[in-house]
Amino acid sequence: MNRMKYRLSRHAVDVMAARAIKEKWVKDTVKNPSLKIIKSPNEVQLFSTINEYENRCLKVVLNPISMVVITVYFDRNKRKKGCK
């Protein structure tokens, strides 16, 4: 996933602000996820451990066709199981 161009949905921008999620974390997760789950042709879930935020597992939901980040949040279930 070299130099992936993506844009943030309005919802993603709103939840990032509400949850103190840095755009750098989203960018790094899109570029180099530790785990990638393809849910459908229109939805890919990308995960990455954010060391500077208590090693929490960030989940980025991306539409790979339009390259739009739909939502972003820290996934509690993945944190318990490991962000891999």
Residue pairs with C-beta under 8 A, 6 or more apart in sequence:
1 30
1 31
1 32
1 33
3 31
4 30
4 31
4 67
5 67
6 30
6 62
6 67
6 68
6 69
7 67
7 68
7 69
8 16
8 23
8 26
8 68
8 69
9 68
9 69
9 70
9 71
11 70
11 71
12 26
12 69
12 70
12 71
12 72
15 21
15 71
15 72
15 73
16 22
16 23
16 26
16 72
19 72
19 73
19 74
21 58
21 72
21 73
21 74
25 48
25 50
25 53
25 58
26 58
26 60
26 69
26 72
28 48
29 46
29 47
29 48
29 58
29 60
30 46
30 60
30 62
30 69
32 48
33 46
33 47
33 48
33 60
34 47
34 48
34 49
34 83
34 84
35 46
35 47
35 48
35 78
35 83
35 84
36 44
36 45
36 46
36 47
37 44
37 45
37 47
38 44
39 45
41 64
41 65
42 63
42 64
42 65
43 61
43 62
43 63
43 64
43 70
44 61
44 62
44 63
44 64
45 59
45 60
45 61
45 62
46 59
46 60
46 61
46 62
47 57
47 58
47 59
47 60
47 75
47 78
47 83
47 84
48 57
48 58
48 60
48 83
49 55
49 56
49 57
49 58
49 83
50 56
50 57
50 58
50 74
53 74
55 79
56 74
56 79
57 74
57 75
57 78
57 79
57 82
57 83
58 72
58 73
58 74
58 75
58 83
59 72
59 73
59 74
59 75
59 78
60 69
60 71
60 72
61 69
61 70
61 71
61 72
62 68
62 69
62 70
63 70
75 83
